Amino acid sequence: MEISAVILAGGLGTRLRGVVDDRPKVMAPVAGRPFITHLLDQLAASGIRQVTLCTGYLAEIVHSELGNAYAGMHLRYSAEERPLGTGGALRLAAGCLSGETVLVLNGDSYCHCNLAEFRAGWAASGARGGMALVRVADVSRFGAVLTDDASRVMNFVEKGDQSGPGWINAGLYLLPVDLIRGLEADRPLSLEREVIPRLVTEGLFAYPCPGPFIDIGIPEEYQRAQQFFYDETKGHL
């Protein structure tokens, strides 16, 4: 089953100001090229052939630097004129989506994940949606995800309410296109707080990823990303 992908690329990147000031967060240079290209490489390697980029802040930079094709994939753009949040941006892009299910990625984080296995596990589970998880040493900055023995998401713990090791949202989802099209249009929506929790009652498959997980939203992680992708590049030479 061939599916398309969406990258949520509209973030303002306020926590990176002073480090990256002249471009959207997803276009921040990491190991010599825009961060989003590392996500696109991951998608291309998994067989994805169509990607929609949900852009916002300085959207024209994303479009002008990436164009309409990348590594054999067709790129489409859905640009918000005002901030709509992650869920609102996804709803705005509904007209670009085809098929029954779409792979959604946060544009400011990377998780080493076997996307083909994620899709296969979700398909076998019979759940309506899927979420990739990664284990971290301290969940306090992210919030935790609680699952049952059947690999289903049961609940979420808000960031700051729990500390120590645990599973967190890796920013990778498999979502029904009809759910996205059914969201209220033209208003801010949070994918994490308003959309994903609806799927818990309908069945949300939890796929554990080995990691590593990198969120470039803060300067320390942005610097860690530089070294990680530099090492990755050297390993493939």
Secondary structure as UniProt FT lines:
FT   STRAND          4..9
FT   HELIX           14..16
FT   TURN            17..19
FT   HELIX           25..27
FT   STRAND          29..30
FT   TURN            31..32
FT   STRAND          33..34
FT   HELIX           35..45
FT   TURN            46..47
FT   STRAND          50..55
FT   TURN            57..58
FT   HELIX           59..66
FT   TURN            67..68
FT   STRAND          69..70
FT   TURN            71..72
FT   STRAND          73..79
FT   HELIX           85..92
FT   HELIX           93..96
FT   STRAND          101..106
FT   TURN            107..108
FT   STRAND          109..111
FT   HELIX           115..125
FT   STRAND          129..136
FT   TURN            140..142
FT   STRAND          144..147
FT   TURN            149..150
FT   STRAND          152..157
FT   TURN            159..160
FT   STRAND          166..176
FT   HELIX           177..181
FT   HELIX           191..195
FT   HELIX           196..202
FT   STRAND          204..209
FT   STRAND          213..215
FT   TURN            216..217
FT   HELIX           219..235
//
